[in-house]
Amino acid sequence: MYIVCVTIFVKPENVPQFIEATYDNATNTRKEPNNIRFDLSQSEDDPTRFFLYEVYNSKEDFTAHQQTEHYLRWKNAVTPWMKEPRVGIKHHALFFGSAKV
């Protein structure tokens, strides 16, 4: 499995629009056949800080996700709303759920 963790800081005035756009992206991503998980979290301490947790079957599946209409719509919408560039860290799963991967 391939995991992508993304931290995003959003301008305060754009938080509601960011959440709406990210719901759209997450909902459509979860329909992709090779997406296992897509979670959106908002920081308790800083409501402008968000965390995306995405899990795919493979790195190639994540790359394919980045070519989808809903991802490109999301990226184009939210980029100007960010206080700073998003930070994505990629991982390979060693233990997921109740079994080794």
N, C-alpha and C positions, 0 to 999 in steps of 0.2 A: 504494500500500500504506500501511497505517496500523500504526505500531509503538508498543507500550506497554512501557516499562521501569519496573519496580517494585522499590524497595528496601524490605526488611522486616527489622526487628530483633525477634527472638523471645526471650521469657523463657527462660533456660537450661533450666529444668525442662520446658518444652513443646516443645523442639526435635524429639524423635522423633515426637510427634503432629503437629506442623506439617508435617514432611516427608511423613508418610503421607497427610495430608489434601491436601497440595499435589500429590502424585503422582496422587491420584484426580482432582483438578481438571484437571491437565495431560493425563492420559490421555483424559479425556472431551472436553476442549477440542480436542485433536488430531483428534477424530472430527467436529467441526463442519465443514460443507462450506466455509466461508469463512475458516477458520483455516489459516494457512500454517505457523506455527511456534509452539511453546510450550516454552521451556527453563527449567529450574530450576537455579540455581547456589547453592552455599554458599561463603562467604568462606573463604579459606585462613587468613587472619589472625584472623578472629573467627567461630567456628562458629555464632554466634547471628545473623549477618547473611546474608540471602538476597537473591538477585536473580532476578526473573522477567523473561524476555524473550519478548514475545508479538507476533506479526505476523498481521495480518488483511488481507483484500482492501480493506476500507474502514472508515472511522470507524463507519458504521452497523452493520457486522458486529461490531465490538467492543461496541457498545451492545447488540446482540442477545445477544452472549455473556454480558453482565452480567445477563441475564434468565433464563438457563438454570438448571435445577435443580441441576446440579453446581457452578456458580459460587456460587449462593446458599447451598448447603450448605457450601462451602468458606469463604465470607465469614463466615457465622454461627459456624462452628467456630473459625476462627483469630483472629478479632478480639480475644477476651479473652487470647490467648496472646502478643500483641504488646507489646513494651516501650514502644513509641511508635507513633503512627499511621504507616501505610505511606505512602511517597512514590511516586507514579506520575507519570512524565513521558511525554508523548505526542510522537510524531515522525511526519513524513511522509517516506517513503523517497525518497532522491535517487539512490541506487545500491544495488542489491541483487543479489547473485550476480555474474554476469558481464556484466550488461547494465544500461544506464540504465533507470529506471522512468519 
